[in-house]
Amino acid sequence: VWHALRAGGIPAERIAVGGDSAGGNLAIGLANRLRAAGEAQPACLWLLSPWTDLAMTGASLAVKDADDPLIHKPYLEELAHAYLDGADRADPLVSPLGADLRGFPPALVQVGSAETLLDDSVRFARAAALADVAVTLQVWPRMIHAFPMWNAQLADGRRALAEAGAWMRGHLGG
């Protein structure tokens, strides 16, 4: 999709890339691959409850297990096993928590406080900040994994989407 947009004449600075959960991982992976290839970066990244550590070392996997109705470590283990097919879980292209984030575009990370992947977001935002990336971390109290996807029923989901939209427009120049 990135290459099709660029081939269609859309400048990189007019493209926001985002994803939730594993899609957040893929958005980070795109930025990583573009940087490695010397290509222009998107204007910004919107990362909603991103899964950034397929090695699953975050404490919130256990601490928040009873709070999160959707995502649990055994389920993530199944997904990681199927996706990786024996590849190294610590590979930065697979677990962007360990990637060199220098030169990445600004990122907005939104996550719920009641989700098992909370540490993936918090630790990624910290790693981005340490790499001099402009990063905004929003932890939404009592919200679950990818909570804005339930925006029809959740006022906080609607607010999070509105904030993400305003943030992206600010990085896209209007």
C-alpha positions as CSV (number, residue, x, y, z in Angstrom):
1,V,0.0,0.0,0.0
2,W,2.8,2.4,0.9
3,H,4.5,1.9,-2.5
4,A,1.2,2.2,-4.3
5,L,0.5,5.5,-2.6
6,R,4.0,6.8,-3.4
7,A,3.8,5.6,-7.0
8,G,0.5,7.5,-7.2
9,G,2.3,10.7,-6.4
10,I,1.4,11.1,-2.8
11,P,4.4,12.5,-0.9
12,A,5.5,10.7,2.2
13,E,4.9,13.7,4.4
14,R,1.2,13.5,3.5
15,I,0.8,9.9,4.7
16,A,0.0,8.8,8.2
17,V,0.5,5.1,8.9
18,G,-1.3,3.4,11.7
19,G,-2.4,0.1,13.1
20,D,-3.8,-1.7,16.1
21,S,-2.2,-4.6,18.0
22,A,-0.3,-6.7,15.4
23,G,-1.1,-3.9,12.9
24,G,0.9,-1.5,15.1
25,N,3.8,-3.9,14.9
26,L,3.5,-3.8,11.1
27,A,3.3,0.0,11.0
28,I,6.6,0.2,13.0
29,G,8.1,-2.5,10.8
30,L,7.3,-0.4,7.7
31,A,9.0,2.6,9.2
32,N,12.0,0.4,10.0
33,R,12.2,-1.1,6.5
34,L,11.8,2.3,4.9
35,R,14.6,3.8,7.0
36,A,16.9,0.9,6.2
37,A,16.2,1.4,2.5
38,G,16.9,5.1,2.7
39,E,13.4,5.9,1.7
40,A,11.3,8.8,3.0
41,Q,9.3,8.1,6.3
42,P,5.6,8.7,6.7
43,A,4.6,11.9,8.4
44,C,3.6,10.1,11.6
45,L,2.7,6.7,13.1
46,W,-0.5,6.1,15.0
47,L,-0.1,3.0,17.2
48,L,-3.1,1.6,19.0
49,S,-2.3,-1.1,21.6
50,P,0.7,-2.2,19.5
51,W,2.2,-5.6,20.0
52,T,5.9,-4.7,20.1
53,D,7.4,-7.6,21.9
54,L,6.8,-11.1,20.5
55,A,9.2,-12.5,23.1
56,M,6.4,-11.5,25.6
57,T,8.6,-10.2,28.4
58,G,6.3,-7.4,29.6
59,A,5.1,-7.7,33.2
60,S,1.6,-6.6,32.3
61,L,1.0,-9.9,30.5
62,A,0.6,-11.4,34.0
63,V,-0.4,-8.3,36.0
64,K,-3.3,-7.3,33.8
65,D,-4.4,-10.8,32.8
66,A,-7.5,-10.7,35.0
67,D,-8.4,-7.3,33.7
68,D,-8.1,-7.9,30.0
69,P,-11.1,-9.8,28.5
70,L,-9.5,-10.2,25.1
71,I,-5.8,-10.8,25.0
72,H,-4.0,-13.4,27.1
73,K,-0.5,-14.9,26.9
74,P,-1.5,-18.4,25.7
75,Y,-3.4,-16.8,22.8
76,L,-0.4,-14.6,22.0
77,E,1.9,-17.6,22.2
78,E,-0.3,-19.3,19.5
79,L,-0.2,-16.3,17.3
80,A,3.5,-15.8,17.7
81,H,4.2,-19.4,16.9
82,A,2.1,-19.4,13.8
83,Y,3.5,-16.1,12.6
84,L,7.2,-16.7,13.3
85,D,7.5,-20.3,12.1
86,G,10.7,-20.7,14.2
87,A,12.1,-17.2,13.6
88,D,13.8,-15.4,16.4
89,R,11.2,-13.6,18.6
90,A,13.8,-11.0,19.6
91,D,14.6,-10.0,15.9
92,P,13.9,-6.2,15.8
93,L,11.9,-6.7,12.6
94,V,9.6,-9.0,14.5
95,S,9.7,-7.4,17.9
96,P,10.2,-3.7,17.2
97,L,10.7,-3.0,20.9
98,G,14.3,-3.9,20.3
99,A,14.7,-2.0,17.1
100,D,16.9,1.0,16.5
101,L,14.2,3.8,16.4
102,R,16.5,6.7,15.6
103,G,15.1,8.7,12.7
104,F,11.6,7.4,13.1
105,P,8.6,9.6,12.4
106,P,6.6,11.1,15.3
107,A,4.4,8.5,17.0
108,L,1.2,8.6,18.9
109,V,0.8,5.5,21.1
110,Q,-2.7,4.9,22.6
111,V,-3.3,2.0,25.0
112,G,-5.7,1.0,27.7
113,S,-4.6,0.6,31.3
114,A,-6.6,-2.7,31.6
115,E,-4.8,-4.6,28.9
116,T,-2.1,-7.2,28.9
117,L,-0.1,-5.5,26.2
118,L,0.2,-2.3,28.3
119,D,3.9,-2.8,28.8
120,D,4.4,-3.2,25.0
121,S,3.2,0.3,24.5
122,V,4.9,1.9,27.6
123,R,8.2,0.3,26.8
124,F,8.0,1.2,23.1
125,A,7.2,4.8,23.9
126,R,10.2,4.9,26.3
127,A,12.5,3.4,23.7
128,A,11.3,5.9,21.1
129,A,11.9,8.8,23.5
130,L,15.4,7.5,24.2
131,A,16.0,7.5,20.5
132,D,15.0,11.1,20.2
133,V,11.7,10.3,18.5
134,A,8.8,12.7,19.2
135,V,6.4,10.3,20.9
136,T,3.1,10.8,22.7
137,L,1.9,8.1,25.0
138,Q,-1.7,8.1,26.1
139,V,-2.8,5.5,28.7
140,W,-6.6,5.5,28.9
141,P,-7.8,4.4,32.4
142,R,-9.8,1.2,32.6
143,M,-9.8,0.7,28.8
144,I,-9.2,-2.7,27.2
145,H,-7.1,-3.7,24.1
146,A,-7.8,-1.6,21.0
147,F,-10.7,0.1,22.8
148,P,-11.3,2.7,20.1
149,M,-12.5,-0.1,17.8
150,W,-15.6,-0.2,20.1
151,N,-16.3,3.5,19.6
152,A,-20.0,3.0,18.9
153,Q,-20.4,1.9,22.5
154,L,-17.5,3.6,24.3
155,A,-17.3,7.4,24.7
156,D,-13.6,7.1,25.5
157,G,-13.1,5.2,22.2
158,R,-14.7,8.1,20.3
159,R,-12.5,10.6,22.2
160,A,-9.4,8.6,21.5
161,L,-10.2,8.5,17.8
162,A,-10.9,12.2,17.8
163,E,-7.6,12.9,19.5
164,A,-5.7,10.6,17.1
165,G,-7.3,12.3,14.1
166,A,-6.4,15.8,15.4
167,W,-2.9,14.6,16.2
168,M,-2.5,13.1,12.7
169,R,-3.9,16.2,11.0
170,G,-1.3,18.3,12.9
171,H,1.5,16.2,11.4
172,L,0.0,16.1,7.9
173,G,-0.2,19.9,7.7
174,G,-4.0,20.3,7.9
